[in-house]
């Protein structure tokens, strides 16, 4: 089983779900590397999510200027995104 599912798209609809699923990966590092390339190369992608199927948790990123900005808290106001470093919103 590949436990890290990658979702991304132009609009993050709360109930978007399966239509935004792209691929699963064996490691989070693998998924993050692909996400980084998507952020650099796909101008229509505005968000990326890496979902861990084992723990039922997700890391959510916004794509800003071709880079990933991690959202630590889904309730953060727009514009208060953090870099992919572990910091609170």
C-alpha positions in Angstrom: 0.0 0.0 0.0 1.2 3.5 -0.8 0.1 5.5 2.3 0.7 9.1 1.1 -2.0 10.4 -1.3 -1.4 13.6 -3.2 -4.3 15.9 -4.0 -4.1 19.3 -5.8 -6.0 21.7 -7.9 -6.9 25.3 -8.8 -9.8 25.6 -6.3 -9.9 23.8 -2.9 -13.5 22.9 -2.5 -14.1 21.4 0.9 -16.1 18.5 -0.6 -13.9 18.2 -3.8 -12.4 14.9 -2.7 -11.7 12.2 -5.2 -11.7 14.5 -8.3 -8.6 16.2 -6.9 -6.7 12.9 -6.1 -3.7 12.4 -8.4 -1.4 9.7 -7.1 -0.2 7.8 -4.0 3.4 7.4 -2.8 5.3 5.1 -0.5 6.9 7.9 1.5 6.0 11.5 2.5 9.3 12.6 1.1 8.4 11.2 -2.3 5.1 12.9 -2.3 6.6 16.2 -1.1 9.2 16.1 -4.0 6.4 15.7 -6.5 4.4 18.4 -4.9 7.4 20.8 -5.1 7.7 20.1 -8.8 4.0 20.7 -9.3 4.3 24.0 -7.5 7.1 25.1 -9.8 5.6 23.9 -13.0 1.8 24.1 -12.9 0.6 27.8 -12.9 -3.0 26.7 -12.4 -2.4 24.8 -9.1 -3.1 27.0 -6.1 -3.2 24.3 -3.4 -1.6 20.9 -2.7 -2.5 18.4 0.0 -0.5 15.3 1.2 -2.8 13.0 3.0 -1.4 10.2 5.3 -3.8 7.3 5.0 -2.3 5.5 8.1 -2.8 8.4 10.5 -5.8 10.1 8.8 -4.0 13.4 8.8 -3.0 15.9 6.0 -0.5 18.6 5.3 -2.1 21.4 3.3 0.0 23.8 1.2 -0.8 26.9 -0.8 1.2 27.5 -3.9 2.7 31.0 -3.8 5.1 32.2 -6.5 5.9 28.6 -7.4 6.7 27.5 -3.9 4.9 25.5 -1.2 3.6 27.4 1.8 2.3 25.1 4.5 -0.9 25.9 6.3 -0.6 24.6 9.8 -4.1 25.4 10.8 -7.1 25.2 8.4 -8.6 28.2 10.1 -5.7 30.6 9.3 -6.9 33.7 7.5 -5.8 34.0 3.9 -2.3 35.3 3.6 -1.0 33.9 6.9 0.6 30.8 5.4 3.9 29.5 6.7 6.8 28.1 4.7 7.2 24.4 4.6 9.1 24.7 7.9 7.3 23.6 11.1 5.9 26.8 12.5 2.5 27.7 13.8 0.1 30.0 11.9 
